[in-house]
Amino acid sequence: MALEGLRQTIQNVQPYVAGLTTEEVQRRFGLERVLKLGSNENNYAPFPSVIKAMQEELPRVHMYPDLAFKELKESLGALYGLQPENIALSHGAEGALQTLGKMYLDPGDEVVIPQVTYGLYREISRVMGATIVGVPPEPDFGISLEALQKALTPKTKLLWLANPNNPTGAVLDPHIFEELFRMLPKKALVVLDEAYGEFADPEKLPPTAAYIREGYPLVGVRTFSKAYGLAGVRLGYLLGDPQVVAAFDVVSEPFNANRVALAGARAALQEGRSEMEEARQRILEDRGRMEHELAALGCEIFPSQTNFVFCSIPWSGDLFAQHLLRRGVIVRSCGVWGLENMLRITVGTCEEVTLFLQIFRELFQEASQKGLGELEEVDVML
């Protein structure tokens, strides 16, 4: 069989588990409305100005886009105080992460990855034959400088860090980075995945662009999928040293961003900026409302710097999420990370949050009175 010729590293890779779609849940349970709060999308989007720009680009989709992506790089450069030469575009943030793995990792290299974080770092590293060194979390799910230092060796090539972290919503202490850079082996690079950065308090984030300007061994990865609400058109970008960006562009596929995505991103950064900011403020307000209400019920809340809430409940997260599905709510249980009692819940629109809290409260109270295992049986779907 052809599969017998697969590289051994490919055979060891675990597939990415995406969140459920509203259509899947509607079909399975015969529901008219489903709250999709499991994939950390921006449910206020797409914004009107962004839709208009993408529609206007449709008559030109028969042509390849500008290979240099000049206009969008200039807008991003102005946003971060960087030059276009510091910026590379990618097919979603995942495309940037995949390309970095191809650029830096040889079989036998080591990568340092927090044990509770975005799973794609691990699988990219496995594909390239790297050895994974895990970093255990602190009790509050943060990562300490001491734990990172213990994981570093002369073989370390990449240090993958999601900041804010998925699924915990935690951020690293911004003051540790200069010391961390001093600890790194000579050829090592910090990959700082800031996909949720727009939702964080800026004072809690490191000055990524400034570090890049000053030549520190760091790249930043960002996306238009979260705050800008363009998850469906797949557009991300990398911030880095011009030499790293030049190598990135050689390794990544040509024309790795489509015309419609580029038009939407340009609009999101310009005329759509105020629309994004209004939605962002609403999400932050409702994140606080959700954390307060869930804590009042008896959930343990871990403060989030993202567009989702991360909490612990008294029962199996998988089973509780199944019961929520039956009631038309998609959330992400965290058993895949070994966190059996944890849930990750996207902050939807104000209306969605109100309805979610009502459904969650009713299920929580019913489970408290009868026991979660005594409620109606649910079919495993997660």
Buried (B, 14 or more C-beta within 10 A) or exposed (E): EEEEEEEEBEEEBEEEEEBBBBEBBBEEBEBEEBBBBBBBBBBBBBBEBBBBBBEEBEEEEEEEBBEEBEBBBBBBBEEBEBEBBBBBBBBBBBBBBBBBBEBBBEEEBBBBBBBBBBBBBBBBBBBBBBBBBBBEBEEEBBBBBEBBBEBBEEBBBBBBBBBBBBBBBBBBEBEBBEEBBEBBBEEBBBBBBBBBBBBBEEEBBBEBBEBBBEEBBBBBBBBBBBBBBBBEBBBBBBBBBBEBBEBBBEBBEEBBBBBBBBBBBBBBBBBBBEBBEEBBEBBBEBBBBBBEBBEEBEBEBBBBBBBBBBBBBEBBBBBBBBBBBBBBBBBBBBBEBEBBBBBBBBBBBBEBBEBBBEBBBEBBEBBEEEEBEEBEEBEEBB
